[in-house]
Amino acid sequence: MKNIMSLRTKGEIIPLCLFLLLVGISWAGWFFVPGAYWTFQDGTVGFLYTQGKYEKLDWSLDGRYAFSGDYWINTDLYAKVLGEGAELSFSFCSDSLEKDYRNPNIDTLTEYIPYELTEYSIYLRQHFNAGRSNKFYLYAGYRSGEYVSPYSYDMLNSVYNNEEETRIADAVDVGFEFSMDSREDPENPHSAFYFGMRLGALYFPSAKENNFDYLDVNQLSDPEKWPPTVSGYIELDQRVYGKLQIEQIPFPLIMALRIGGGHHITEVPQLVAFKAGTDDYLRGIDKRHIMGTSYYIMSGELRAQIWEESYTPFIILHWLIPGYENPRPILEIVPIVEVSKIYGEYVRDDKQQFTMGVGLHWVFTDFTVMRFDICNWPRGDTWGAYFSFEPSI
């Protein structure tokens, strides 16, 4: 435990430096938003989002730092070169989780043990047009994760030792994606259709290492359940948008529906497993409580656009900084419903899951969407709060 605390202390210097760097870079952007928000999972989180758009280059930076010491960095760079353009993205997170659902309860403890994770990924995507509204993507990426637990598992005696254990996972990810997209404005579609299909292959360079990560500790005692070196997957995603015409309601109502699914052909580590409790998938469930190799999801949002040119605190930036765009976004109140099921041999809860909630969304039609959702998982009696700069559907 002492080593973990030492890592946490050293790790706090890095996010502070990165956050200050983002503050400096933000002045080169044509849209940037500083602020803070609160979540059930991480407490108070400070953030800085900045975005730039030029003739042949678009970019964005999203940096967040929780007062608990966790931090997340996401960057995206889009250059209009070959074909429709090339996109380079990078993400990094250092997160402390209260419960490690990969392991059963330890006899000497009354609850799940905590653990620390560090994950990062880097991807390169090449865009091509395949018709007026059809697009084709080729992508390649690398993902890596490190998972530190205060307890280690002794396979020989099938017991836990009071010793720190570090698990690792990495994956080389290559594939292609095809989409049909009629959305005139991806951030604020009124009547549109989207369909996407992704086929990919995974190579796990460290799969044969003794400290490779797992979805369930029981995999360690059965070599046949160990993730193989090579795997593959498929994901399908369909979305429909429609504007409701109701004379008694004086503001626009937009219905957004999503049906999707995915499948890994073999067992995989948590690094690439499908996970509930993210900002666009089964919001409200504990982080990484439910992880598996296959899933389906049906979700819907009713976007009530109650104010077409609302005021936000960021209008101060427009008044103070010459050239900063006037941030008068559409304000939406959004009821949320999600139904899904995650499959796999080591899924903690293999029942169909249902979550519901409400969101407050600001649609900056020339920039992006800023949304804050609060959702509940009735089956587990847990709540989640999610802040994002992208639409969930």
C-alpha positions as CSV (number, residue, x, y, z in Angstrom):
1,M,0.0,0.0,0.0
2,K,2.9,2.3,0.7
3,N,4.2,1.9,-2.8
4,I,0.8,2.8,-4.2
5,M,0.6,6.0,-2.2
6,S,4.1,6.9,-3.4
7,L,3.0,6.4,-7.0
8,R,-0.1,8.5,-6.4
9,T,2.1,11.4,-5.0
10,K,4.5,11.3,-7.9
11,G,1.6,11.0,-10.4
12,E,0.0,14.2,-9.2
13,I,2.9,16.3,-10.6
14,I,2.3,15.1,-14.2
15,P,-1.4,16.0,-14.5
16,L,-0.8,19.5,-13.1
17,C,2.0,20.1,-15.6
18,L,-0.2,18.8,-18.5
19,F,-3.1,21.0,-17.3
20,L,-0.9,24.1,-17.3
21,L,0.3,23.2,-20.8
22,L,-3.3,22.9,-22.0
23,V,-4.0,26.4,-20.5
24,G,-1.2,27.8,-22.6
25,I,-2.2,26.0,-25.8
26,S,-5.8,27.0,-25.4
27,W,-5.0,30.5,-26.6
28,A,-4.2,29.1,-30.0
29,G,-7.7,27.7,-30.2
30,W,-10.8,29.4,-31.5
31,F,-13.0,27.7,-28.9
32,F,-12.0,26.8,-25.4
33,V,-13.9,26.1,-22.1
34,P,-12.4,26.0,-18.6
35,G,-14.4,24.9,-15.6
36,A,-15.2,22.1,-13.2
37,Y,-18.0,19.6,-12.5
38,W,-18.9,16.9,-10.0
39,T,-19.4,13.2,-10.3
40,F,-20.5,10.4,-8.0
41,Q,-17.4,8.4,-9.0
42,D,-14.5,10.9,-8.8
43,G,-15.9,13.9,-6.8
44,T,-14.9,17.4,-8.1
45,V,-13.1,17.4,-11.5
46,G,-11.5,20.4,-13.1
47,F,-11.3,20.5,-16.9
48,L,-10.1,22.5,-19.8
49,Y,-11.4,21.8,-23.3
50,T,-9.9,23.5,-26.3
51,Q,-10.5,23.2,-30.0
52,G,-9.0,24.7,-33.1
53,K,-10.2,24.7,-36.7
54,Y,-8.3,25.8,-39.7
55,E,-8.4,25.3,-43.5
56,K,-6.6,21.9,-43.5
57,L,-6.2,21.1,-39.8
58,D,-8.7,20.5,-37.0
59,W,-7.7,19.6,-33.4
60,S,-9.0,19.3,-29.9
61,L,-7.6,18.8,-26.4
62,D,-9.6,17.6,-23.4
63,G,-7.8,17.6,-20.1
64,R,-9.3,16.7,-16.7
65,Y,-8.0,16.5,-13.2
66,A,-9.9,15.1,-10.2
67,F,-9.1,16.5,-6.7
68,S,-8.7,12.9,-5.7
69,G,-5.6,12.7,-7.9
70,D,-7.0,11.0,-11.0
71,Y,-6.5,12.5,-14.4
72,W,-7.5,12.0,-18.0
73,I,-6.1,13.5,-21.3
74,N,-7.7,13.1,-24.7
75,T,-6.3,14.7,-27.9
76,D,-7.4,14.5,-31.5
77,L,-5.7,15.9,-34.6
78,Y,-7.4,15.8,-38.0
79,A,-5.4,16.8,-41.1
80,K,-7.1,17.1,-44.5
81,V,-4.5,15.4,-46.6
82,L,-4.8,12.0,-48.5
83,G,-8.4,11.1,-49.3
84,E,-10.8,12.8,-46.9
85,G,-8.1,13.3,-44.3
86,A,-6.1,11.5,-41.6
87,E,-6.9,11.5,-37.9
88,L,-4.4,11.0,-35.1
89,S,-5.9,10.5,-31.6
90,F,-4.3,9.9,-28.2
91,S,-5.9,9.2,-24.8
92,F,-4.4,8.6,-21.3
93,C,-6.0,8.0,-17.9
94,S,-4.8,7.4,-14.4
95,D,-7.8,6.2,-12.3
96,S,-8.3,4.8,-8.8
97,L,-11.3,2.5,-8.5
98,E,-12.9,1.7,-5.1
99,K,-13.8,-1.9,-6.1
100,D,-12.0,-4.5,-8.2
101,Y,-14.7,-6.6,-9.7
102,R,-12.3,-8.9,-11.3
103,N,-11.8,-10.7,-8.0
104,P,-14.3,-12.2,-5.6
105,N,-14.5,-10.9,-2.0
106,I,-11.5,-11.7,0.1
107,D,-12.3,-13.5,3.3
108,T,-10.5,-11.0,5.5
109,L,-12.4,-8.1,4.0
110,T,-16.0,-7.1,4.0
111,E,-15.9,-5.4,0.6
112,Y,-14.1,-5.6,-2.7
113,I,-10.5,-4.3,-2.7
114,P,-9.6,-1.1,-4.5
115,Y,-7.0,-1.0,-7.4
116,E,-5.2,1.6,-9.5
117,L,-5.2,1.6,-13.3
118,T,-3.2,3.4,-15.9
119,E,-4.3,3.1,-19.6
120,Y,-3.4,4.9,-22.8
121,S,-4.0,4.5,-26.5
122,I,-2.9,6.0,-29.8
123,Y,-4.8,5.6,-33.1
124,L,-4.3,6.6,-36.7
125,R,-7.4,6.6,-38.9
126,Q,-7.5,7.3,-42.6
127,H,-10.8,8.7,-44.0
128,F,-12.2,8.1,-47.5
129,N,-15.5,9.0,-49.2
130,A,-17.6,6.1,-50.5
131,G,-20.4,8.1,-51.9
132,R,-22.4,11.2,-51.0
133,S,-23.1,10.2,-47.5
134,N,-21.0,7.0,-47.1
135,K,-17.6,6.9,-45.6
136,F,-14.9,4.4,-45.2
137,Y,-12.1,4.3,-42.6
138,L,-8.9,2.3,-42.1
139,Y,-7.4,2.4,-38.7
140,A,-4.5,1.1,-36.6
141,G,-3.7,1.6,-33.0
142,Y,-1.9,0.5,-29.9
143,R,-3.4,0.2,-26.4
144,S,-1.7,-0.5,-23.1
145,G,-2.8,-0.8,-19.5
146,E,-1.3,-1.3,-16.0
147,Y,-3.3,-2.5,-13.1
148,V,-2.0,-2.3,-9.5
149,S,-3.7,-4.2,-6.7
150,P,-2.7,-4.2,-3.0
151,Y,-3.3,-8.0,-3.0
152,S,-1.8,-10.7,-5.1
153,Y,-3.3,-14.1,-6.0
154,D,-1.3,-17.3,-5.3
155,M,-2.4,-19.8,-8.0
156,L,-0.6,-22.7,-6.3
157,N,-2.5,-22.4,-3.0
158,S,-5.6,-20.5,-4.4
159,V,-5.3,-17.8,-1.8
160,Y,-4.6,-14.0,-1.6
161,N,-1.4,-12.6,-0.2
162,N,-1.0,-9.2,1.4
163,E,1.5,-8.2,-1.3
164,E,1.2,-5.6,-4.1
165,E,0.5,-7.1,-7.6
166,T,0.9,-5.4,-10.9
167,R,-0.9,-6.7,-14.0
168,I,-0.3,-5.6,-17.6
169,A,-2.1,-5.7,-20.9
170,D,-1.4,-4.4,-24.4
171,A,-3.1,-4.7,-27.8
172,V,-2.3,-3.9,-31.4
173,D,-5.7,-3.0,-33.0
174,V,-6.2,-2.8,-36.8
175,G,-9.4,-2.8,-38.9
176,F,-11.8,-0.9,-41.0
177,E,-15.1,0.9,-40.5
178,F,-17.9,1.7,-43.0
179,S,-20.7,4.2,-42.3
180,M,-23.8,5.6,-43.9
181,D,-24.5,9.0,-42.4
182,S,-27.2,11.4,-43.5
183,R,-26.8,13.8,-40.5
184,E,-26.7,17.3,-41.7
185,D,-25.2,18.4,-38.4
186,P,-23.8,15.5,-36.3
187,E,-24.0,17.7,-33.1
188,N,-27.7,18.6,-33.7
189,P,-29.5,16.3,-36.2
190,H,-33.2,16.9,-36.5
191,S,-34.1,14.1,-39.0
192,A,-31.4,11.7,-40.0
193,F,-30.1,8.2,-40.1
194,Y,-26.7,6.7,-39.2
195,F,-25.3,3.2,-39.6
196,G,-21.8,2.1,-38.8
197,M,-20.0,-1.3,-39.0
198,R,-16.5,-2.0,-37.6
199,L,-14.4,-5.1,-38.2
200,G,-11.1,-5.4,-36.4
201,A,-8.3,-7.7,-35.3
202,L,-6.4,-7.7,-32.1
203,Y,-2.9,-8.9,-31.3
204,F,-1.8,-9.2,-27.6
205,P,2.0,-9.1,-27.4
206,S,2.1,-9.9,-23.7
207,A,-0.6,-12.5,-23.6
208,K,1.8,-15.3,-22.6
209,E,3.3,-13.3,-19.7
210,N,2.5,-14.6,-16.2
211,N,1.3,-11.1,-15.2
212,F,-1.0,-10.6,-18.1
213,D,-4.4,-9.1,-17.0
214,Y,-7.7,-10.9,-16.8
215,L,-11.4,-10.4,-16.5
216,D,-11.8,-12.8,-13.6
217,V,-9.2,-14.3,-11.3
218,N,-10.5,-17.8,-12.0
219,Q,-8.9,-17.6,-15.4
220,L,-5.5,-17.9,-13.7
221,S,-6.1,-21.5,-12.6
222,D,-7.3,-22.6,-16.1
223,P,-4.8,-22.2,-19.0
224,E,-7.6,-22.9,-21.5
225,K,-9.4,-19.7,-20.4
226,W,-6.4,-17.5,-20.9
227,P,-6.8,-14.8,-23.6
228,P,-5.1,-16.0,-26.8
229,T,-2.5,-14.0,-28.6
230,V,-4.8,-13.1,-31.5
231,S,-8.5,-12.2,-31.5
232,G,-11.1,-10.4,-33.6
233,Y,-14.3,-8.4,-33.1
234,I,-17.2,-6.8,-34.9
235,E,-19.4,-3.8,-33.8
236,L,-22.6,-2.5,-35.4
237,D,-24.2,0.8,-34.6
238,Q,-27.5,2.2,-35.9
239,R,-29.0,5.6,-35.0
240,V,-32.2,7.3,-36.0
241,Y,-33.2,10.9,-35.4
242,G,-36.7,12.5,-35.8
243,K,-38.3,15.8,-35.0
244,L,-41.7,15.5,-33.2
245,Q,-44.4,17.8,-34.2
246,I,-46.6,18.7,-31.2
247,E,-48.6,21.9,-31.4
248,Q,-49.1,22.2,-27.6
249,I,-45.3,22.3,-27.0
250,P,-43.7,25.6,-28.0
251,F,-40.1,24.3,-28.5
252,P,-38.6,21.6,-30.7
253,L,-38.5,17.9,-29.5
254,I,-35.9,15.7,-31.1
255,M,-36.1,11.9,-30.6
256,A,-32.7,10.1,-30.8
257,L,-32.7,6.3,-30.9
258,R,-29.7,3.9,-30.9
259,I,-29.5,0.1,-31.5
260,G,-26.0,-1.5,-31.4
261,G,-24.0,-4.5,-30.6
262,G,-20.5,-6.0,-30.5
263,H,-18.8,-9.3,-30.2
264,H,-15.2,-10.5,-29.5
265,I,-14.6,-14.0,-30.9
266,T,-12.4,-15.0,-27.9
267,E,-11.7,-14.0,-24.3
268,V,-10.1,-10.6,-23.9
269,P,-8.6,-8.6,-21.0
270,Q,-10.4,-5.6,-19.5
271,L,-8.3,-3.3,-21.6
272,V,-10.4,-4.0,-24.7
273,A,-13.5,-5.7,-23.1
274,F,-16.9,-4.0,-23.5
275,K,-17.6,-2.1,-20.3
276,A,-20.8,-0.6,-18.8
277,G,-20.8,2.7,-16.9
278,T,-19.1,4.9,-19.5
279,D,-20.4,8.3,-20.7
280,D,-22.3,6.8,-23.6
281,Y,-23.1,3.2,-22.5
282,L,-25.3,2.2,-19.6
283,R,-24.7,5.4,-17.7
284,G,-25.3,4.9,-13.9
285,I,-23.5,1.6,-13.4
286,D,-20.3,1.4,-11.3
287,K,-17.1,1.7,-13.3
288,R,-16.0,-1.7,-14.7
289,H,-18.6,-3.5,-12.6
290,I,-19.9,-5.3,-15.7
291,M,-17.3,-6.3,-18.4
292,G,-17.6,-8.9,-21.1
293,T,-16.9,-10.1,-24.6
294,S,-20.3,-9.3,-26.3
295,Y,-23.2,-6.9,-25.9
296,Y,-26.3,-5.3,-27.3
297,I,-27.8,-2.0,-26.4
298,M,-31.0,-0.1,-27.1
299,S,-31.0,3.5,-25.9
300,G,-33.1,6.6,-26.4
301,E,-33.1,10.3,-25.7
302,L,-35.8,12.9,-26.0
303,R,-34.1,16.2,-26.6
304,A,-36.3,19.1,-25.5
305,Q,-34.6,22.2,-27.0
306,I,-36.1,24.7,-24.5
307,W,-33.9,27.7,-25.4
308,E,-32.3,28.3,-28.8
309,E,-29.8,31.0,-27.7
310,S,-29.1,30.4,-24.0
311,Y,-26.5,32.2,-21.9
312,T,-23.6,30.3,-20.3
313,P,-20.8,31.5,-18.0
314,F,-18.5,31.2,-21.0
315,I,-20.0,34.3,-22.6
316,I,-17.5,36.2,-20.3
317,L,-14.7,34.8,-22.6
318,H,-16.5,36.4,-25.6
319,W,-16.5,39.7,-23.8
320,L,-12.9,39.6,-22.6
321,I,-11.1,37.9,-25.5
322,P,-11.1,39.6,-29.0
323,G,-12.2,37.1,-31.7
324,Y,-13.7,34.5,-29.3
325,E,-17.0,33.3,-30.8
326,N,-20.2,34.3,-29.0
327,P,-21.2,31.1,-27.1
328,R,-25.0,31.2,-27.3
329,P,-25.9,27.5,-27.5
330,I,-29.1,25.6,-27.7
331,L,-30.1,24.5,-24.2
332,E,-31.6,21.0,-24.0
333,I,-33.3,19.0,-21.2
334,V,-32.9,15.3,-22.1
335,P,-34.6,12.3,-20.5
336,I,-32.4,9.2,-21.0
337,V,-33.3,5.5,-21.1
338,E,-30.9,2.6,-21.9
339,V,-31.4,-1.2,-22.0
340,S,-28.5,-3.5,-22.6
341,K,-27.0,-6.8,-21.8
342,I,-23.3,-7.8,-21.7
343,Y,-22.3,-11.4,-22.4
344,G,-19.3,-13.5,-21.4
345,E,-18.2,-16.4,-19.2
346,Y,-16.9,-14.0,-16.5
347,V,-19.7,-11.3,-16.5
348,R,-20.5,-10.3,-12.9
349,D,-24.2,-9.7,-13.7
350,D,-25.5,-11.5,-16.8
351,K,-29.0,-10.1,-16.5
352,Q,-30.5,-7.5,-18.9
353,Q,-29.6,-4.1,-17.5
354,F,-31.8,-1.0,-17.4
355,T,-30.7,2.6,-16.6
356,M,-32.4,5.9,-16.8
357,G,-31.7,9.5,-16.1
358,V,-31.7,13.1,-17.3
359,G,-29.2,15.3,-19.0
360,L,-28.5,19.0,-19.5
361,H,-27.0,19.6,-22.9
362,W,-25.6,22.8,-24.5
363,V,-25.5,22.4,-28.3
364,F,-22.8,24.8,-29.7
365,T,-23.9,24.1,-33.3
366,D,-20.7,25.7,-34.8
367,F,-18.4,23.9,-32.3
368,T,-19.5,20.9,-30.2
369,V,-21.9,19.6,-27.7
370,M,-21.3,20.0,-24.0
371,R,-23.4,17.7,-21.9
372,F,-23.9,16.7,-18.2
373,D,-25.9,13.5,-17.5
374,I,-27.0,12.0,-14.2
375,C,-28.3,8.5,-14.4
376,N,-29.5,5.7,-12.1
377,W,-29.1,1.9,-12.2
378,P,-32.2,0.7,-10.3
379,R,-31.0,-2.9,-10.1
380,G,-27.7,-2.0,-8.4
381,D,-29.1,1.1,-6.7
382,T,-26.2,3.2,-7.9
383,W,-25.9,6.6,-9.6
384,G,-23.5,8.0,-12.2
385,A,-22.7,11.6,-13.4
386,Y,-21.0,12.1,-16.8
387,F,-19.6,15.2,-18.5
388,S,-18.6,15.1,-22.1
389,F,-18.1,17.3,-25.2
390,E,-19.7,14.8,-27.6
391,P,-23.3,13.6,-28.2
392,S,-24.0,10.2,-26.6
393,I,-26.3,9.2,-29.6
